[in-house]
């Protein structure tokens, strides 16, 4: 009987090893394929990246009041701000685009000034709307890939604007598809969740936000008063991007 068994399975226990070898071979081959794919992807030429060049207005104030300190305010940075790398060819696609706001009747200025290219921060350069939770909204008029947003609230005086939240959407009413790209609302006053960023002191450099190519048509900028008053201001909003591919 033993001889018959050996004849039916002439390799005996040795028959298991080729199966194990085959399994190991498959794992090795899978590893090689993954490594090859990663190598090929790393070798593919991506979009050329260049530093984002901004035309900054001249500084309007010197020094920082002692009162503008606290656990939720980021420390003032000195020296040149690190350059943000963006794809070559991006432009300010918000320039002269339509602007609306939660308060349609500004107490100072016109809503169109938010995208008129004047960011000097002096009297007549900024818009003032009502107190409390308010927003300015820019319509890019068609979907764009957005790589950076720069915001100047008011920089003629050192101030901190509260609950700054910047959102993008393809929906004018921001009822769906909303992507929050900046949030320093540390106590969730606006109801969009607790922000990860800290409050900051407005200055001539503006708030620079890396949006990493998010596609959107509308940009909405929230704030909730500032350290000087409960009013809201905007001097300029710049949106750097490219027209999105046809969907």
HELIX and SHEET records of a PDB file:
HELIX    1   1 UNK A    2  UNK A    8  1                                   7    
HELIX    2   2 UNK A   12  UNK A   14  5                                   3    
HELIX    3   3 UNK A   15  UNK A   43  1                                  29    
HELIX    4   4 UNK A  111  UNK A  115  5                                   5    
SHEET    1   A 2 UNK A  49  UNK A  51  0                                        
SHEET    2   A 2 UNK A  85  UNK A  87 -1                                        
SHEET    1   B 4 UNK A  91  UNK A  92  0                                        
SHEET    2   B 4 UNK A 236  UNK A 243 -1                                        
SHEET    3   B 4 UNK A 133  UNK A 152 -1                                        
SHEET    4   B 4 UNK A  99  UNK A 101 -1                                        
SHEET    1   C 6 UNK A  91  UNK A  92  0                                        
SHEET    2   C 6 UNK A 236  UNK A 243 -1                                        
SHEET    3   C 6 UNK A 133  UNK A 152 -1                                        
SHEET    4   C 6 UNK A 207  UNK A 224 -1                                        
SHEET    5   C 6 UNK A 165  UNK A 169 -1                                        
SHEET    6   C 6 UNK A 179  UNK A 183 -1                                        
SHEET    1   D 2 UNK A 127  UNK A 129  0                                        
SHEET    2   D 2 UNK A 232  UNK A 234 -1                                        
END                                                                             
